[in-house]
């Protein structure tokens, strides 16, 4: 006898800017939070924040968080790296290309 359980998948994403204590959006600061969860693999999330720093560099913070189904608490790691503005621009262009290709791969409704 074969028994199958349906997978319940939830994908969320949010793009945001950072604000200072007065509530003003800080120029050049940005981030994205992406998470996926399902009843088989648990929950996984990644946050990527960028901000301009001294000496013409861009600070990138990457935080990953995961939780297996039935686990009591999250497991997370963070790291900070500096990148050149050119590297960030090149990566942004490649992200745009990836998004365009993903849009083309969307399922299109077909007449019945």
VEXGUTOR-166937 format. One line per 3 residues: their letters; for each residue z, x, y of N, C-alpha, C. Coordinates in steps of 0.1 Angstrom, whole numbers, plus 5000, padded with zeros to 4 digits. Layout:
residues N
a> Z:X:Y:Z:X:Y:Z:X:Y  ...
This chain:
residues 112
xxx> 5000:5008:4988:5000:5000:5000:5000:5009:5012  4991:5007:5021:4990:5014:5033:4995:5006:5045  5004:5013:5052:5010:5006:5064:5007:5014:5077
xxx> 5002:5007:5086:4998:5013:5099:5006:5007:5110  5011:5015:5119:5018:5010:5131:5008:5013:5143  5008:5003:5152:5000:5005:5163:5006:5015:5173
xxx> 4998:5023:5179:5002:5033:5188:5003:5026:5202  5014:5027:5209:5015:5022:5222:5015:5034:5232  5004:5035:5240:5001:5046:5248:5002:5042:5263
xxx> 5009:5050:5271:5011:5047:5285:5007:5061:5293  4998:5060:5302:4994:5072:5310:4996:5068:5325  5003:5077:5332:5006:5075:5346:5002:5087:5354
xxx> 4998:5086:5366:4996:5097:5375:4998:5093:5389  5003:5103:5397:5006:5100:5411:5003:5113:5419  4996:5112:5430:4994:5123:5439:5003:5121:5451
xxx> 5009:5131:5456:5018:5130:5467:5018:5142:5477  5023:5139:5489:5025:5150:5499:5040:5151:5501  5045:5163:5505:5059:5165:5507:5062:5161:5522
xxx> 5074:5157:5523:5079:5153:5537:5091:5161:5541  5093:5164:5554:5104:5171:5558:5116:5161:5560  5128:5166:5564:5139:5157:5565:5137:5146:5575
xxx> 5129:5147:5585:5126:5137:5595:5116:5126:5590  5110:5129:5578:5101:5119:5572:5086:5122:5575  5083:5133:5582:5070:5137:5585:5063:5144:5573
xxx> 5051:5141:5571:5043:5148:5560:5041:5162:5564  5044:5171:5555:5042:5186:5558:5028:5190:5555  5021:5196:5565:5007:5200:5564:5006:5210:5552
xxx> 4996:5207:5544:4993:5217:5533:5001:5215:5520  5012:5208:5521:5020:5206:5509:5014:5194:5501  5013:5196:5488:5007:5185:5480:5012:5187:5466
xxx> 5011:5176:5458:5014:5177:5444:5008:5166:5436  5009:5167:5423:5004:5157:5414:5014:5156:5402  5017:5144:5398:5026:5142:5386:5018:5134:5376
xxx> 5017:5139:5364:5009:5132:5354:5018:5131:5341  5019:5119:5336:5027:5117:5323:5020:5109:5313  5022:5111:5301:5017:5103:5290:5029:5101:5280
xxx> 5029:5089:5274:5039:5087:5264:5033:5077:5254  5038:5079:5242:5035:5069:5231:5046:5070:5221  5046:5060:5212:5057:5059:5202:5056:5069:5191
xxx> 5045:5076:5190:5044:5086:5179:5047:5100:5184  5043:5104:5196:5045:5118:5201:5056:5119:5211  5060:5108:5216:5071:5108:5227:5065:5109:5241
xxx> 5072:5115:5250:5068:5116:5264:5065:5130:5268  5054:5132:5275:5051:5145:5281:5047:5143:5296  5051:5152:5304:5048:5151:5318:5046:5165:5324
xxx> 5037:5166:5334:5035:5179:5341:5035:5175:5356  5042:5184:5364:5041:5182:5379:5036:5196:5384  5026:5195:5393:5021:5207:5400:5022:5205:5415
xxx> 5030:5213:5421:5031:5213:5436:5025:5226:5442  5019:5224:5453:5014:5236:5460:5018:5236:5475  5020:5248:5481:5023:5249:5495:5019:5262:5500
xxx> 5015:5263:5513:5012:5276:5519:5025:5284:5521  5024:5297:5519:5035:5306:5521:5031:5318:5529  5040:5327:5532:5037:5338:5540:5026:5347:5534
xxx> 5020:5355:5542:5010:5365:5538:4997:5359:5532  4995:5347:5536:4982:5340:5533:4981:5336:5518  4992:5334:5512:4992:5330:5497:4995:5315:5496
xxx> 4993:5310:5484:4996:5296:5481:5006:5297:5469  5018:5290:5471:5028:5290:5460:5025:5278:5452  5024:5280:5439:5022:5269:5429:5034:5268:5420
xxx> 5040:5256:5420:5051:5253:5411:5046:5244:5400  5048:5248:5387:5044:5239:5376:5057:5236:5368  5059:5223:5366:5071:5219:5358:5066:5210:5346
xxx> 5069:5214:5334:5066:5206:5323:5079:5199:5317  5077:5187:5312:5089:5180:5307:5084:5173:5294  5091:5173:5284:5088:5166:5272:5100:5160:5265
xxx> 5098:5149:5257:5109:5143:5249:5103:5137:5237  5107:5142:5226:5103:5136:5213:5109:5123:5211  5102:5114:5203:5108:5101:5200:5121:5102:5194
xxx> 5131:5095:5199:5144:5095:5194:5153:5107:5199  5147:5116:5207:5155:5127:5212:5165:5122:5223  5176:5129:5224:5186:5124:5234:5183:5129:5248
xxx> 5176:5140:5250:5174:5144:5264:5160:5151:5265  5156:5153:5277:5143:5159:5280:5144:5175:5278  5133:5181:5275:5132:5195:5275:5122:5199:5286
xxx> 5126:5207:5295:5117:5211:5307:5117:5225:5310  5106:5230:5316:5105:5244:5320:5097:5243:5334  5101:5252:5343:5094:5254:5356:5091:5268:5358
xxx> 5079:5270:5365:5076:5284:5369:5069:5283:5383  5070:5294:5390:5064:5296:5403:5055:5308:5403  5043:5306:5408:5033:5317:5409:5027:5316:5423
xxx> 5021:5327:5427:5014:5327:5440:4999:5330:5437  4990:5322:5444:4976:5323:5442:4969:5326:5456  4957:5331:5455:4950:5333:5468:4943:5319:5472
xxx> 4941:5318:5485:4934:5305:5489:4920:5304:5482  4913:5315:5480:4900:5314:5473:4901:5308:5459  4912:5313:5452:4913:5308:5438:4916:5293:5438
xxx> 4924:5288:5448:4928:5274:5449:4915:5266:5452  4907:5271:5462:4895:5264:5465:4885:5263:5453  4884:5274:5446:4875:5274:5434:4880:5264:5424
xxx> 4893:5264:5421:4899:5255:5412:4897:5241:5416  4899:5238:5429:4897:5224:5434:4882:5220:5432  4873:5228:5434:4859:5225:5432:4856:5222:5417
xxx> 4862:5229:5408:4861:5227:5394:4868:5214:5390  4879:5211:5396:4886:5198:5393:4877:5186:5397  4870:5188:5409:4861:5177:5413:4850:5175:5403
xxx> 4844:5186:5398:4833:5185:5388:4839:5178:5375  4851:5182:5371:4857:5176:5359:4859:5161:5361  4864:5157:5373:4866:5143:5376:4853:5135:5375
xxx> 4842:5141:5381:4829:5134:5381:4824:5132:5367  4825:5142:5358:4821:5141:5344:4829:5131:5337  4842:5130:5339:4851:5121:5333:4847:5106:5337
xxx> 4843:5104:5349:4838:5091:5354:4826:5087:5346  4817:5096:5344:4805:5093:5337:4807:5090:5322  4818:5095:5317:4822:5092:5303:4829:5079:5301
xxx> 4832:5072:5311:4840:5059:5310:4832:5049:5302  4839:5041:5294:4832:5031:5287:4827:5020:5297  4814:5016:5295:4809:5006:5304:4808:4993:5296
xxx> 4811:4982:5303:4810:4969:5296:4796:4966:5292  4794:4960:5280:4781:4957:5276:4780:4941:5274  4769:4936:5278:4767:4921:5276:4768:4917:5261
x> 4774:4906:5259:4775:4901:5245:4764:4892:5241
